[in-house]
Amino acid sequence: MSTVEEGRTVVFHYTGILADGEVFDSSRERSPMEVQIGAGQIIPGFESGVMGMEVGETRTFTIAPKDAYGEHDEDLWQRVEKERLPDPESVEVGKTFQFPLGEGRTVSGIVIQVGEEDVLLDLNHPLAGKELTFEVECLEIRNS
């Protein structure tokens, strides 16, 4: 029987759960995820967690922050003048803004403090510093 290993293309359904039980993402209500193992398409801890699975197998595993989106890094907090934001009038703590990086790439920042002239943005990935639990069902394994 075929198992998940580097170089294979694998199709999964998954549900991602935070430590408090909140579901942060799931493929169950949409198309399953398809990835090539070893190609850097998914976070390292997820890839490690599915290694050796067989079609039809379901597995639950937990990933430490260092193997997911990294630890939360306060060096990624940045002060930005309100005028540089897409909609400066609607700035409030917790709101997310997208900023262009060039070449079609963007970065998201979450407002963590609002001042008179500027805001403090957290540019960490929203899941940085969090332990992630995944419930995964392997649907298909193909040679790439």
ZADO-1210 file (C-alpha; in nm, 4 decimals, padded with zeros to 6 digits):
<atoms>
<atom x="00.0000" y="00.0000" z="00.0000" code="MET" pos="1"/>
<atom x="00.1193" y="00.3506" z="-00.0827" code="SER" pos="2"/>
<atom x="00.2141" y="00.5888" z="00.1995" code="THR" pos="3"/>
<atom x="00.2778" y="00.9620" z="00.2249" code="VAL" pos="4"/>
<atom x="00.6453" y="01.0278" z="00.1570" code="GLU" pos="5"/>
<atom x="00.8653" y="01.2919" z="00.0006" code="GLU" pos="6"/>
<atom x="00.8019" y="01.3494" z="-00.3684" code="GLY" pos="7"/>
<atom x="00.4445" y="01.2178" z="-00.3683" code="ARG" pos="8"/>
<atom x="00.1379" y="01.4292" z="-00.4376" code="THR" pos="9"/>
<atom x="-00.1171" y="01.3905" z="-00.1608" code="VAL" pos="10"/>
<atom x="-00.4804" y="01.4996" z="-00.1247" code="VAL" pos="11"/>
<atom x="-00.6089" y="01.5692" z="00.2288" code="PHE" pos="12"/>
<atom x="-00.9061" y="01.7004" z="00.4137" code="HIS" pos="13"/>
<atom x="-00.8020" y="01.8806" z="00.7305" code="TYR" pos="14"/>
<atom x="-00.9313" y="02.0833" z="01.0207" code="THR" pos="15"/>
<atom x="-00.6959" y="02.3171" z="01.2100" code="GLY" pos="16"/>
<atom x="-00.7734" y="02.3803" z="01.5780" code="ILE" pos="17"/>
<atom x="-00.6191" y="02.6232" z="01.8288" code="LEU" pos="18"/>
<atom x="-00.5397" y="02.5298" z="02.1898" code="ALA" pos="19"/>
<atom x="-00.8678" y="02.6872" z="02.3071" code="ASP" pos="20"/>
<atom x="-01.0675" y="02.4636" z="02.0696" code="GLY" pos="21"/>
<atom x="-01.1344" y="02.7322" z="01.8065" code="GLU" pos="22"/>
<atom x="-01.1291" y="02.6020" z="01.4480" code="VAL" pos="23"/>
<atom x="-00.9067" y="02.8407" z="01.2496" code="PHE" pos="24"/>
<atom x="-00.9296" y="02.6651" z="00.9128" code="ASP" pos="25"/>
<atom x="-01.0881" y="02.3613" z="00.7523" code="SER" pos="26"/>
<atom x="-01.1103" y="02.2139" z="00.4040" code="SER" pos="27"/>
<atom x="-01.4246" y="02.0179" z="00.4937" code="ARG" pos="28"/>
<atom x="-01.6612" y="02.2758" z="00.3412" code="GLU" pos="29"/>
<atom x="-01.4522" y="02.3221" z="00.0265" code="ARG" pos="30"/>
<atom x="-01.2121" y="02.1286" z="-00.1939" code="SER" pos="31"/>
<atom x="-00.9476" y="01.9196" z="-00.0212" code="PRO" pos="32"/>
<atom x="-00.5863" y="02.0359" z="-00.0093" code="MET" pos="33"/>
<atom x="-00.3481" y="01.8891" z="-00.2665" code="GLU" pos="34"/>
<atom x="00.0266" y="01.9192" z="-00.2095" code="VAL" pos="35"/>
<atom x="00.3531" y="01.7717" z="-00.3207" code="GLN" pos="36"/>
<atom x="00.5386" y="01.6477" z="-00.0136" code="ILE" pos="37"/>
<atom x="00.8871" y="01.7981" z="00.0178" code="GLY" pos="38"/>
<atom x="00.8155" y="02.0934" z="-00.2132" code="ALA" pos="39"/>
<atom x="00.7762" y="02.3495" z="00.0671" code="GLY" pos="40"/>
<atom x="00.4056" y="02.4044" z="-00.0028" code="GLN" pos="41"/>
<atom x="00.2936" y="02.3484" z="00.3573" code="ILE" pos="42"/>
<atom x="00.4316" y="02.4270" z="00.7025" code="ILE" pos="43"/>
<atom x="00.7052" y="02.1857" z="00.8146" code="PRO" pos="44"/>
<atom x="00.5156" y="02.0466" z="01.1132" code="GLY" pos="45"/>
<atom x="00.2143" y="01.9559" z="00.8988" code="PHE" pos="46"/>
<atom x="00.4372" y="01.7801" z="00.6494" code="GLU" pos="47"/>
<atom x="00.6080" y="01.5838" z="00.9284" code="SER" pos="48"/>
<atom x="00.2725" y="01.4989" z="01.0841" code="GLY" pos="49"/>
<atom x="00.1343" y="01.3351" z="00.7698" code="VAL" pos="50"/>
<atom x="00.4422" y="01.1323" z="00.6770" code="MET" pos="51"/>
<atom x="00.3664" y="00.7625" z="00.6561" code="GLY" pos="52"/>
<atom x="-00.0125" y="00.8038" z="00.6336" code="MET" pos="53"/>
<atom x="-00.2101" y="00.5733" z="00.4036" code="GLU" pos="54"/>
<atom x="-00.5191" y="00.6462" z="00.1961" code="VAL" pos="55"/>
<atom x="-00.8258" y="00.6390" z="00.4202" code="GLY" pos="56"/>
<atom x="-00.6244" y="00.6979" z="00.7371" code="GLU" pos="57"/>
<atom x="-00.7208" y="00.9764" z="00.9763" code="THR" pos="58"/>
<atom x="-00.4629" y="01.1263" z="01.2108" code="ARG" pos="59"/>
<atom x="-00.4576" y="01.4039" z="01.4720" code="THR" pos="60"/>
<atom x="-00.1310" y="01.5782" z="01.5632" code="PHE" pos="61"/>
<atom x="-00.0162" y="01.8986" z="01.7304" code="THR" pos="62"/>
<atom x="00.2513" y="02.1320" z="01.5942" code="ILE" pos="63"/>
<atom x="00.4710" y="02.3614" z="01.8062" code="ALA" pos="64"/>
<atom x="00.4979" y="02.7252" z="01.6885" code="PRO" pos="65"/>
<atom x="00.8568" y="02.6761" z="01.5677" code="LYS" pos="66"/>
<atom x="00.7340" y="02.4102" z="01.3209" code="ASP" pos="67"/>
<atom x="00.4305" y="02.6130" z="01.2111" code="ALA" pos="68"/>
<atom x="00.4376" y="02.9931" z="01.1676" code="TYR" pos="69"/>
<atom x="00.7214" y="03.0657" z="01.4113" code="GLY" pos="70"/>
<atom x="00.7276" y="03.2314" z="01.7488" code="GLU" pos="71"/>
<atom x="00.5611" y="03.5708" z="01.7902" code="HIS" pos="72"/>
<atom x="00.8341" y="03.8310" z="01.7232" code="ASP" pos="73"/>
<atom x="00.7956" y="04.1854" z="01.8616" code="GLU" pos="74"/>
<atom x="01.0588" y="04.2983" z="01.6101" code="ASP" pos="75"/>
<atom x="00.7787" y="04.2634" z="01.3556" code="LEU" pos="76"/>
<atom x="00.5787" y="04.5414" z="01.5190" code="TRP" pos="77"/>
<atom x="00.5941" y="04.8588" z="01.3126" code="GLN" pos="78"/>
<atom x="00.4666" y="05.2149" z="01.3566" code="ARG" pos="79"/>
<atom x="00.2936" y="05.3494" z="01.0471" code="VAL" pos="80"/>
<atom x="00.1458" y="05.6936" z="00.9827" code="GLU" pos="81"/>
<atom x="-00.2315" y="05.6725" z="00.9549" code="LYS" pos="82"/>
<atom x="-00.2236" y="05.8450" z="00.6142" code="GLU" pos="83"/>
<atom x="-00.0325" y="05.5480" z="00.4701" code="ARG" pos="84"/>
<atom x="-00.3200" y="05.3124" z="00.5495" code="LEU" pos="85"/>
<atom x="-00.5801" y="05.2323" z="00.2819" code="PRO" pos="86"/>
<atom x="-00.8693" y="05.3640" z="00.4962" code="ASP" pos="87"/>
<atom x="-00.7237" y="05.5800" z="00.7776" code="PRO" pos="88"/>
<atom x="-01.0676" y="05.6871" z="00.9036" code="GLU" pos="89"/>
<atom x="-01.1664" y="05.3312" z="00.9955" code="SER" pos="90"/>
<atom x="-00.8555" y="05.2465" z="01.1998" code="VAL" pos="91"/>
<atom x="-00.9281" y="05.0540" z="01.5195" code="GLU" pos="92"/>
<atom x="-00.7484" y="04.7975" z="01.7328" code="VAL" pos="93"/>
<atom x="-00.7855" y="04.4493" z="01.5851" code="GLY" pos="94"/>
<atom x="-00.8457" y="04.5618" z="01.2265" code="LYS" pos="95"/>
<atom x="-00.6278" y="04.3998" z="00.9590" code="THR" pos="96"/>
<atom x="-00.4726" y="04.5911" z="00.6687" code="PHE" pos="97"/>
<atom x="-00.2989" y="04.4571" z="00.3560" code="GLN" pos="98"/>
<atom x="00.0186" y="04.6281" z="00.2340" code="PHE" pos="99"/>
<atom x="00.1790" y="04.5748" z="-00.1080" code="PRO" pos="100"/>
<atom x="00.5391" y="04.4491" z="-00.1065" code="LEU" pos="101"/>
<atom x="00.5830" y="04.4601" z="-00.4847" code="GLY" pos="102"/>
<atom x="00.5896" y="04.1795" z="-00.7386" code="GLU" pos="103"/>
<atom x="00.2254" y="04.1004" z="-00.6550" code="GLY" pos="104"/>
<atom x="00.3035" y="04.0089" z="-00.2931" code="ARG" pos="105"/>
<atom x="00.1365" y="04.1581" z="00.0139" code="THR" pos="106"/>
<atom x="00.1784" y="04.1495" z="00.3909" code="VAL" pos="107"/>
<atom x="-00.0969" y="04.1750" z="00.6497" code="SER" pos="108"/>
<atom x="-00.0745" y="04.3878" z="00.9611" code="GLY" pos="109"/>
<atom x="-00.3081" y="04.3870" z="01.2593" code="ILE" pos="110"/>
<atom x="-00.3583" y="04.7166" z="01.4433" code="VAL" pos="111"/>
<atom x="-00.2543" y="04.6703" z="01.8071" code="ILE" pos="112"/>
<atom x="-00.2436" y="05.0367" z="01.9134" code="GLN" pos="113"/>
<atom x="-00.3900" y="05.3598" z="01.7731" code="VAL" pos="114"/>
<atom x="-00.2202" y="05.6953" z="01.8321" code="GLY" pos="115"/>
<atom x="-00.3062" y="06.0490" z="01.7209" code="GLU" pos="116"/>
<atom x="-00.0918" y="06.0401" z="01.4052" code="GLU" pos="117"/>
<atom x="00.0124" y="05.6773" z="01.3716" code="ASP" pos="118"/>
<atom x="-00.0759" y="05.3175" z="01.4505" code="VAL" pos="119"/>
<atom x="00.1285" y="05.0258" z="01.5802" code="LEU" pos="120"/>
<atom x="00.0934" y="04.7220" z="01.3528" code="LEU" pos="121"/>
<atom x="00.1778" y="04.3612" z="01.4279" code="ASP" pos="122"/>
<atom x="00.3176" y="04.2121" z="01.1056" code="LEU" pos="123"/>
<atom x="00.3518" y="03.8590" z="01.2461" code="ASN" pos="124"/>
<atom x="00.1461" y="03.5869" z="01.0819" code="HIS" pos="125"/>
<atom x="-00.1848" y="03.5680" z="01.2750" code="PRO" pos="126"/>
<atom x="-00.0971" y="03.2127" z="01.3848" code="LEU" pos="127"/>
<atom x="00.2602" y="03.2960" z="01.4945" code="ALA" pos="128"/>
<atom x="00.3344" y="03.1788" z="01.8479" code="GLY" pos="129"/>
<atom x="00.0400" y="02.9394" z="01.8527" code="LYS" pos="130"/>
<atom x="00.0324" y="02.5649" z="01.8945" code="GLU" pos="131"/>
<atom x="-00.1780" y="02.4141" z="01.6158" code="LEU" pos="132"/>
<atom x="-00.3652" y="02.0848" z="01.6190" code="THR" pos="133"/>
<atom x="-00.4697" y="01.9265" z="01.2905" code="PHE" pos="134"/>
<atom x="-00.7206" y="01.6515" z="01.2227" code="GLU" pos="135"/>
<atom x="-00.6208" y="01.5112" z="00.8831" code="VAL" pos="136"/>
<atom x="-00.7795" y="01.2541" z="00.6523" code="GLU" pos="137"/>
<atom x="-00.5662" y="01.1208" z="00.3652" code="CYS" pos="138"/>
<atom x="-00.7825" y="01.0896" z="00.0539" code="LEU" pos="139"/>
<atom x="-00.5349" y="01.0131" z="-00.2259" code="GLU" pos="140"/>
<atom x="-00.1629" y="00.9514" z="-00.2829" code="ILE" pos="141"/>
<atom x="-00.0024" y="00.9773" z="-00.6291" code="ARG" pos="142"/>
<atom x="00.3505" y="00.9687" z="-00.7623" code="ASN" pos="143"/>
<atom x="00.4461" y="01.3207" z="-00.8699" code="SER" pos="144"/>
</atoms>
